[in-house]
Amino acid sequence: MSRRYKVLDTSKPYFVTTSIVSWIKIFNDKKIVDILIESIKYCQLNKGLEIYAYVIMPDHFHMVCRSVLVNNLSDIFRDLKKYTARSIIKYLKSNTNKVYSRWLKIFKSNNKNQKSSECYKLWQDGFNPKELSSNKLIDQKIEYIHNNPVKAGLVTKPDDYLYSSARNYSEKEGVLDVVVTYGRWMTY
């Protein structure tokens, strides 16, 4: 793995992205989004995940975040993805929806680790952490995150999208707590 995709300085914020295998749009299902949101909230309360911006798109999510406790950001995302994968697969199995059955087949066929007791692969590998070493980079990534649903044609204004911190920055209620910076950053 290259240095570019490793968490080297835990005091700095990182831009992270994690995606569903085969780009399946599972987050169009509110119950599945709720599983992800509750897991992120758990990481915020119990593992020191501090979020500056986020967006949950139909098949992936982005964040600007860092770890404020001893937990490494890599460990937090490993645990987040492991827990949500198990919970989402369990939810999909408990439904008779034909679309969910197709998804399960795709997730099963993407599992390359035959030795694993888990026979489904929901998330693509990694979370692509990119260190944000300047205020300019942080602001660029937050703008990118907030405009992602607009560019995808899901909404016309960033703060109209329910699963985005653009709402927090517009002083609307968001689904996750974030540290709203308005371009003012602490020195890391």
N, C-alpha and C positions, 0 to 999 in steps of 0.2 A: 504494500500500500504506500502511496506517495506521501510525502510530508504535507502536501497540500490538503489532504483529506484526513488529517489527524488533529485531535485537540491537544495542542502543545502548551498553550497559556490559558489556564483555567480562569484567570481573572478577567479575560476579555470576552466580549460577546461574539457569537458565531451565527452565521447564516446557515441554516440547515434545511435539508429537503429530504423527505422520504416518500416513497411511492408504492402503490399497490402493483403486484406483478401483473403483467399484460395490460396495464393501465385500465383495469376494470373499475367502473365508476360506482364503487360500493358506498361511497359517502353521499349518494343520492337518497339513501335510506336513513331516515332520522334516528332510528334505534341504533344503527351502526355508528353514526356520528356521535350519538350520546355515549357509546362505549369509549370512543376515543377521547371525548371531552372529559369524562369522569376520570379516565386514566391520567390525562394531562394534569387535571386538578390535583389528583393524588400526588403526582410528582412535584407539583408546586408546593404542596403542604408538607410533604414528608421527605423529599429528596433534594430540596434546594433549587429546583428549576425556576429561574427568573426569566420571564418572557417580556420582551420589548415590542414585539409585533408577531402576528401569526395570520395565516389564512388556511382554512381547510377547504380544499377544492374537491370535486367529485372523485378524483383518483389519486390524490397526493396532498401533502401539506408542507408549508414552509413556516419557518420561525426565525426570528432574531432572538437569541436567548443566551443564557450562560448559567453555570452552576454557582451558587453562592455558598454551598456547604462543601464538605470534603468529597462528596460524590463527584466523580468525573462525568462530564456531559456524555461521554461514550457509554458509560454504565447506565445512566438514566435512560438514554434512548434504546439501549439493548433491552432493558427491563420493560420499557413502555411498549416496544414492538412485540416482545414475547407475550406479555399479558394480553394486549389487544388482539393479537393473532388468535390466541386460544379462545378468548371470549367471543370474537366475531365468528370463528369457525363453529363454535358451539351454537351460537344464534342461528347461523345459516342451516346447520343440520336439523335444528328443531322446527324448521319451517318446511312446508311442502311446495313452496314456490318453485316452478320449473326453472326460472332464471337463477335462483340460488343453487339449484342442483347443477346447472351448467358451470356456475362459478366454482363450486366445490371441485368439479372435475378438472377445471383449469388449475386451481390451487394445488390439487393432488399431483397433476402432471408436471408442475413446476418444481416439485420437491426432488432435488438431485441427491440429497443425503439419505440414501436407503438405510443406513445404519440407525438413523434417528427414529425414536419411538413416535415422533410427530410425523404424520404423513402428508401434511399440507404446508405450502409455503404461500403466505399471504403478502408479505412485504418484500420488495426488492432489497438486495443486500445494501448495507451501509445507510448512512444518513447525510453523507457529503458535507461535513462541517467545513466552513470557510471562515477563517478568522477575520474579524472586522477590526482593523487596527487604526482606523481614523473615523472621525465624526462624519466625514463626507461619505465614506463607504457605508456606514451604518444608516445614514439618511437615505442613500440610494437604495439599499436593500429594503428598507421599510416602505419606500415609495413603490418599489417593484411588487412587494407583497400586497399592498393595499390596492394596486391597480390590476392585479392578476384576475379577479372575477370580472372586471370591466373588459379587459382584453379578451377573455373567454366568452364574452357575450351573455354573462349570467345576470348582470345588472348594468344600469347606466351610470350610477355613482358608487364609488367605493364603499361609503358608509351605509348603503342599502343592503349590502351582503351580510347576512346574519353571522356567518362563521368567519369573521375577520376583525382584527383589532382596529380597522379603520373606524368602526363604531366607537370604540373607546376613545380614539383620538378626536372624534367629533362630539364627544361628551354624550354619546348614546350608550345604552346598556349593552355590554358585550357578553358573550357566553363564557369568556375566560378573563381572569384578572391579568392586567398587563401594567408594566411600569411605563407610563406615558411620559415621553421625554420632550416632545415638541422641538426637537433639534438641539436640546441642551443635554450634553452628555457629561457624565462624571469622567474624571481622568482615571484611566485604568493603568 
